[in-house]
Amino acid sequence: MRELQNKIDALREDKSALINQLSQEHQTNAIQAFQAQTIAPVNAALQDLSARLGAIECKQPATVTIPYIPAMGNLVPVSYSQPVNFSVNPYTTLCGC
């Protein structure tokens, strides 16, 4: 009699566990369906934006990557066709104005 009662209790526990698992699966499916329904317009807008950006990118001219070389502060622009005198200020006029 006790063994039969233990078996019934074990079956009830299994049944309860299976009902809980099924309930959780249904809740998970309902939440996932709600999220998919909510996010669908966002996904559609992103796809449209991606298509428009792709069309713009196709119309752009080809580019070439040029390495960046930082300018050095001690370089002075020089015209080699004229004599160079670093003591003369090029922004003053001869009249002293």
C-alpha positions as CSV (number, residue, x, y, z in Angstrom):
1,M,0.0,0.0,0.0
2,R,2.8,2.4,0.9
3,E,4.7,1.6,-2.3
4,L,1.6,2.3,-4.3
5,Q,1.2,5.7,-2.5
6,N,4.9,6.5,-3.2
7,K,4.4,5.7,-6.9
8,I,1.3,7.9,-7.0
9,D,3.2,10.8,-5.4
10,A,6.1,10.4,-7.8
11,L,3.7,10.4,-10.8
12,R,2.0,13.5,-9.4
13,E,5.4,15.3,-9.1
14,D,6.3,14.3,-12.6
15,K,3.0,15.5,-13.9
16,S,3.4,18.8,-12.0
17,A,6.9,19.3,-13.4
18,L,5.7,18.6,-17.0
19,I,2.8,21.0,-16.6
20,N,5.2,23.7,-15.3
21,Q,7.6,23.0,-18.2
22,L,4.8,23.2,-20.7
23,S,3.5,26.5,-19.2
24,Q,7.0,28.0,-19.3
25,E,7.4,27.0,-23.0
26,H,4.0,28.6,-23.9
27,Q,4.9,31.8,-22.0
28,T,8.3,31.8,-23.8
29,N,6.6,31.4,-27.2
30,A,4.1,34.1,-26.4
31,I,6.9,36.5,-25.3
32,Q,9.0,35.8,-28.4
33,A,6.0,36.3,-30.7
34,F,5.2,39.6,-29.0
35,Q,8.8,40.7,-29.4
36,A,9.0,39.7,-33.0
37,Q,5.7,41.6,-33.7
38,T,7.1,44.7,-31.9
39,I,10.4,44.7,-33.6
40,A,9.2,43.9,-37.1
41,P,8.6,47.6,-38.1
42,V,12.1,48.5,-36.8
43,N,13.6,45.7,-38.9
44,A,11.8,46.8,-42.0
45,A,13.0,50.4,-41.5
46,L,16.6,49.2,-41.0
47,Q,16.4,47.1,-44.2
48,D,15.0,50.1,-46.1
49,L,17.8,52.3,-44.7
50,S,20.4,49.7,-45.6
51,A,19.1,49.5,-49.2
52,R,19.2,53.3,-49.5
53,L,22.7,53.6,-48.1
54,G,23.8,50.8,-50.5
55,A,22.4,52.7,-53.4
56,I,24.3,55.9,-52.3
57,E,27.5,53.9,-51.8
58,C,27.3,52.5,-55.3
59,K,27.1,56.1,-56.7
60,Q,30.3,57.2,-54.9
61,P,33.5,57.4,-56.9
62,A,36.3,55.0,-56.1
63,T,38.7,56.1,-53.3
64,V,42.3,55.4,-52.6
65,T,43.7,55.1,-49.1
66,I,46.6,57.5,-48.4
67,P,48.7,57.0,-45.3
68,Y,48.6,59.8,-42.7
69,I,51.9,61.6,-42.2
70,P,51.8,64.2,-39.5
71,A,53.3,67.6,-40.4
72,M,56.5,68.5,-38.7
73,G,56.6,72.0,-37.0
74,N,60.1,72.8,-38.1
75,L,59.5,72.7,-41.8
76,V,59.6,76.1,-43.6
77,P,58.0,76.5,-47.1
78,V,60.7,77.6,-49.5
79,S,60.6,78.7,-53.1
80,Y,63.9,77.6,-54.6
81,S,63.6,80.0,-57.5
82,Q,64.2,83.0,-55.2
83,P,66.9,83.7,-52.7
84,V,65.9,83.0,-49.1
85,N,66.6,85.4,-46.2
86,F,65.0,84.2,-42.9
87,S,65.7,87.5,-41.1
88,V,63.3,89.4,-43.4
89,N,59.6,89.5,-42.4
90,P,57.6,88.9,-45.6
91,Y,54.5,90.7,-44.3
92,T,56.1,94.1,-43.9
93,T,56.1,96.6,-46.7
94,L,59.1,98.7,-47.7
95,C,57.3,102.0,-47.0
96,G,57.0,101.2,-43.2
97,C,53.2,101.3,-43.1
